[in-house]
Amino acid sequence: LTIVVLAGGALWSGRIDVALTLVVLASLQWHSVDGLIGRPAGPGSAGALLSQGRAAEALARADADLKSRPDDMETLLVRAAALASMTRYAEADAAYGALLERAPKNAQALAGRAWVLRALGRDDSAAGYVDSLLALPPGDVNVVTAQFVCLYHRHRYEPALALVRAELSKPDVRPPAVSHLRALEAVAEIALGRAEAALR
């Protein structure tokens, strides 16, 4: 959840590029917290290395892991995010493109490719991926988080806040998800000039 807080700070500072990277990392950590993926991330895993800002090491670990598990989506996402973090945008774009060919509705890949395309100066193409992301039904916390970042970037703070609150209102939200979503809720409240609400 520390990454989610950092992502909130990046959003507040207008650093959408940093925020999108952190959202990918938060989503990967969320999988481990929520048990959606049965393999927990160890301290030397690619995801853990990337969360520590060690992008080159994360890329090397991901490449090594993919030799034995070439279709592992989690590792492929970390690899793409590592390339983007190293400003190797053309390679990151290709990596996200390959991910989306296999999983066209993957929220993290859609968000990542949108960021990379913007970094490459292809804003019109990036907008299409953002639109695709926002069109997804908010089925889980990963999707909601990625959609939140994109809405925030478009200065649509009220819809972003409504999205998070709709997820919080679900009766089966687990405690780790509540903390995650509350952090995003606070970011939206601050953007709306309601810092006192964010501190409640």
C-alpha positions as CSV (number, residue, x, y, z in Angstrom):
1,L,0.0,0.0,0.0
2,T,3.0,2.3,0.3
3,I,3.2,2.4,-3.5
4,V,-0.4,3.5,-3.7
5,V,0.4,6.4,-1.4
6,L,3.4,7.3,-3.5
7,A,1.2,7.2,-6.6
8,G,-1.1,9.6,-4.9
9,G,1.7,12.0,-4.2
10,A,2.8,11.7,-7.9
11,L,-0.7,12.5,-9.0
12,W,-0.9,15.5,-6.7
13,S,2.4,16.8,-8.2
14,G,1.2,16.3,-11.7
15,R,3.6,13.5,-12.4
16,I,1.3,11.2,-14.4
17,D,4.2,9.3,-15.8
18,V,5.5,8.3,-12.3
19,A,1.9,7.6,-11.1
20,L,1.2,5.2,-13.9
21,T,4.4,3.2,-13.2
22,L,3.5,3.1,-9.5
23,V,-0.1,2.0,-10.4
24,V,1.3,-1.0,-12.3
25,L,3.5,-1.8,-9.3
26,A,0.6,-1.4,-6.9
27,S,-1.5,-3.7,-9.0
28,L,1.2,-6.4,-9.0
29,Q,1.5,-6.1,-5.2
30,W,-2.2,-6.1,-4.9
31,H,-2.3,-9.5,-6.6
32,S,-0.1,-10.9,-3.8
33,V,-2.1,-9.2,-1.1
34,D,-5.4,-10.4,-2.4
35,G,-4.4,-13.9,-3.3
36,L,-5.5,-13.5,-6.9
37,I,-2.2,-14.9,-8.0
38,G,-1.0,-17.8,-5.9
39,R,2.7,-17.1,-6.2
40,P,3.7,-14.4,-3.7
41,A,6.4,-11.9,-4.7
42,G,9.7,-12.6,-2.9
43,P,12.2,-10.0,-1.9
44,G,14.3,-10.7,-5.0
45,S,11.5,-10.9,-7.5
46,A,11.3,-8.7,-10.5
47,G,8.3,-6.9,-9.1
48,A,10.0,-6.3,-5.7
49,L,13.1,-5.0,-7.5
50,L,11.1,-2.6,-9.6
51,S,9.2,-1.3,-6.6
52,Q,12.6,-0.4,-5.1
53,G,13.5,1.6,-8.1
54,R,16.0,-1.0,-9.4
55,A,14.6,-1.1,-12.9
56,A,17.7,-2.6,-14.6
57,E,17.9,-5.4,-12.1
58,A,14.1,-6.0,-12.4
59,L,14.4,-6.2,-16.2
60,A,17.2,-8.8,-15.9
61,R,15.2,-10.8,-13.3
62,A,12.1,-10.7,-15.5
63,D,14.0,-11.8,-18.6
64,A,15.5,-14.7,-16.6
65,D,12.2,-15.7,-15.2
66,L,10.5,-15.6,-18.6
67,K,12.9,-18.3,-19.9
68,S,11.1,-20.8,-17.7
69,R,7.7,-19.1,-17.7
70,P,7.4,-17.3,-21.0
71,D,3.7,-16.7,-20.7
72,D,3.6,-15.4,-17.2
73,M,1.5,-12.2,-17.4
74,E,2.7,-10.8,-14.1
75,T,6.3,-11.0,-15.1
76,L,5.6,-9.6,-18.6
77,L,3.9,-6.6,-17.0
78,V,6.9,-6.0,-14.8
79,R,9.2,-6.3,-17.7
80,A,7.3,-3.7,-19.7
81,A,7.1,-1.3,-16.7
82,A,10.9,-1.7,-16.2
83,L,11.6,-0.8,-19.8
84,A,9.3,2.3,-19.4
85,S,11.0,3.3,-16.1
86,M,14.4,3.2,-17.9
87,T,12.9,5.5,-20.6
88,R,13.3,2.7,-23.2
89,Y,10.0,3.7,-24.5
90,A,10.0,2.1,-28.0
91,E,10.8,-1.3,-26.4
92,A,8.2,-0.7,-23.7
93,D,5.7,0.1,-26.3
94,A,6.4,-3.2,-28.1
95,A,6.2,-5.1,-24.8
96,Y,2.9,-3.6,-23.9
97,G,1.6,-4.1,-27.5
98,A,2.5,-7.8,-27.2
99,L,0.7,-8.0,-23.9
100,L,-2.4,-6.4,-25.3
101,E,-2.5,-8.8,-28.3
102,R,-2.9,-11.6,-25.7
103,A,-5.0,-9.8,-23.2
104,P,-6.7,-6.7,-24.9
105,K,-8.6,-5.8,-21.8
106,N,-5.7,-5.9,-19.3
107,A,-6.0,-2.6,-17.4
108,Q,-2.4,-2.4,-16.4
109,A,-1.2,-2.9,-20.0
110,L,-3.7,-0.4,-21.3
111,A,-2.5,2.2,-18.8
112,G,1.1,1.4,-19.4
113,R,0.9,1.7,-23.1
114,A,-1.0,5.0,-22.9
115,W,1.8,6.4,-20.8
116,V,4.5,5.1,-23.1
117,L,2.7,6.5,-26.2
118,R,2.5,9.9,-24.5
119,A,6.2,9.8,-23.7
120,L,6.8,9.1,-27.4
121,G,4.8,12.1,-28.4
122,R,1.9,10.1,-29.7
123,D,-0.9,11.7,-27.7
124,D,-3.7,10.8,-30.1
125,S,-2.9,7.1,-30.0
126,A,-2.5,7.3,-26.2
127,A,-6.0,8.7,-25.9
128,G,-7.4,5.7,-27.6
129,Y,-5.9,3.4,-25.0
130,V,-7.2,5.6,-22.2
131,D,-10.7,5.4,-23.8
132,S,-10.4,1.6,-24.0
133,L,-9.4,1.5,-20.3
134,L,-12.2,3.7,-19.2
135,A,-14.7,1.6,-21.1
136,L,-13.8,-1.5,-19.1
137,P,-16.3,-2.5,-16.4
138,P,-14.7,-1.8,-13.0
139,G,-14.5,-5.4,-12.1
140,D,-11.7,-5.4,-9.6
141,V,-9.3,-3.1,-7.7
142,N,-6.7,-3.2,-10.4
143,V,-9.1,-1.9,-13.1
144,V,-10.5,0.7,-10.7
145,T,-7.0,2.0,-9.9
146,A,-5.9,2.3,-13.5
147,Q,-9.1,4.0,-14.4
148,F,-8.8,6.4,-11.5
149,V,-5.3,7.5,-12.7
150,C,-6.6,8.1,-16.2
151,L,-9.6,10.1,-15.0
152,Y,-7.4,12.1,-12.7
153,H,-5.1,12.9,-15.6
154,R,-8.0,14.2,-17.6
155,H,-8.9,16.4,-14.6
156,R,-12.2,14.5,-14.1
157,Y,-11.9,14.4,-10.3
158,E,-15.5,13.9,-9.5
159,P,-15.9,10.8,-11.7
160,A,-12.7,9.5,-10.3
161,L,-14.0,9.9,-6.8
162,A,-17.3,8.4,-7.7
163,L,-15.5,5.4,-9.2
164,V,-13.6,4.7,-6.0
165,R,-16.6,5.2,-3.8
166,A,-18.7,2.8,-5.9
167,E,-16.0,0.1,-5.3
168,L,-15.9,0.9,-1.6
169,S,-19.7,0.5,-1.4
170,K,-19.5,-3.1,-2.5
171,P,-20.4,-5.5,0.4
172,D,-17.6,-7.9,-0.3
173,V,-14.6,-5.4,-0.3
174,R,-11.7,-6.9,1.6
175,P,-9.8,-4.9,4.3
176,P,-6.6,-4.5,2.2
177,A,-8.7,-3.2,-0.7
178,V,-10.4,-0.7,1.6
179,S,-7.0,0.8,2.6
180,H,-6.0,0.9,-1.1
181,L,-9.1,2.6,-2.2
182,R,-9.2,5.1,0.7
183,A,-5.8,6.3,-0.4
184,L,-7.1,7.0,-3.9
185,E,-10.2,8.7,-2.4
186,A,-8.0,11.0,-0.4
187,V,-6.1,12.0,-3.6
188,A,-9.3,12.9,-5.4
189,E,-10.5,14.9,-2.4
190,I,-7.3,16.9,-2.4
191,A,-7.6,17.6,-6.1
192,L,-11.1,18.9,-5.5
193,G,-9.7,21.3,-2.9
194,R,-11.2,19.3,0.0
195,A,-8.0,18.5,2.0
196,E,-10.0,18.4,5.3
197,A,-12.1,15.6,3.9
198,A,-9.0,13.7,2.8
199,L,-7.6,13.8,6.4
200,R,-10.7,12.3,8.0
